[in-house]
Amino acid sequence: MSRAQTMAVNTLALGQVFFLFNCRFLYASSTPLRRWFTNPAA
């Protein structure tokens, strides 16, 4: 049971990381690698 809880929390944490990098641009995709390191807030 504890292993499933750990996996669930890790999945949510990784989802938040991907959301952080994806929500930076309104009209352009954030998937190109050069854009991953241009967010001064992160």
Residue frames as qw, qx, qy, qz and C-alpha x, y, z in Angstrom:
[[0.000, 0.884, 0.467, 0.000, 0.00, 0.00, 0.00],
 [0.290, -0.810, 0.079, 0.503, 2.75, 2.48, 0.87],
 [0.423, -0.127, 0.582, 0.683, 4.48, 1.84, -2.44],
 [0.198, 0.627, 0.648, 0.384, 1.31, 2.73, -4.36],
 [0.162, -0.933, -0.252, 0.198, 0.95, 5.94, -2.34],
 [0.417, -0.567, 0.325, 0.632, 4.56, 6.86, -3.08],
 [0.358, 0.179, 0.668, 0.627, 4.05, 6.27, -6.79],
 [0.070, 0.814, 0.555, 0.160, 0.88, 8.38, -6.77],
 [0.254, -0.890, -0.040, 0.378, 2.60, 11.31, -5.06],
 [0.431, -0.346, 0.498, 0.669, 5.58, 11.08, -7.42],
 [0.309, 0.468, 0.683, 0.468, 3.24, 11.07, -10.41],
 [0.040, -0.930, -0.364, 0.024, 1.53, 14.22, -9.16],
 [0.377, -0.743, 0.186, 0.521, 4.87, 15.93, -8.50],
 [0.413, -0.069, 0.616, 0.667, 6.18, 15.13, -11.99],
 [0.200, 0.696, 0.629, 0.282, 2.92, 16.33, -13.47],
 [0.159, -0.940, -0.160, 0.255, 3.41, 19.68, -11.75],
 [0.423, -0.486, 0.421, 0.638, 6.93, 19.95, -13.12],
 [0.334, 0.267, 0.694, 0.579, 5.71, 19.34, -16.66],
 [0.034, 0.862, 0.502, 0.061, 2.88, 21.82, -16.11],
 [0.315, -0.788, 0.055, 0.526, 5.42, 24.45, -14.98],
 [0.320, -0.287, 0.563, 0.706, 7.38, 24.13, -18.20],
 [0.217, 0.427, 0.769, 0.423, 4.28, 23.87, -20.40],
 [0.024, -0.856, -0.512, 0.072, 2.31, 26.87, -19.11],
 [0.375, -0.488, 0.060, 0.786, 5.02, 29.47, -19.74],
 [0.012, -0.129, 0.479, 0.868, 3.91, 30.34, -23.26],
 [0.514, 0.402, 0.453, -0.608, 0.36, 31.21, -24.32],
 [0.666, 0.632, -0.031, -0.395, 0.73, 31.10, -28.10],
 [0.482, 0.583, -0.652, -0.061, 3.80, 28.95, -28.70],
 [0.942, -0.173, -0.289, 0.001, 4.81, 25.46, -27.75],
 [0.316, -0.816, 0.463, -0.138, 7.31, 25.03, -24.93],
 [0.979, -0.053, 0.194, 0.046, 8.56, 21.68, -26.16],
 [0.650, 0.627, -0.269, 0.334, 11.71, 22.87, -28.02],
 [0.777, -0.288, -0.315, 0.462, 14.71, 22.27, -25.79],
 [0.346, 0.288, -0.097, 0.888, 16.02, 25.83, -26.15],
 [0.346, -0.593, -0.141, -0.713, 12.90, 27.18, -24.42],
 [0.764, -0.429, -0.476, 0.075, 13.26, 24.98, -21.34],
 [0.617, -0.280, -0.261, 0.687, 16.00, 27.16, -19.85],
 [0.147, 0.392, 0.151, 0.896, 14.57, 30.63, -20.59],
 [0.461, -0.735, -0.404, -0.290, 12.21, 30.93, -17.61],
 [0.203, 0.500, -0.483, 0.690, 13.88, 33.24, -15.06],
 [0.620, -0.461, 0.198, -0.603, 11.26, 32.42, -12.40],
 [0.989, -0.122, -0.060, -0.065, 12.06, 28.72, -12.47]]
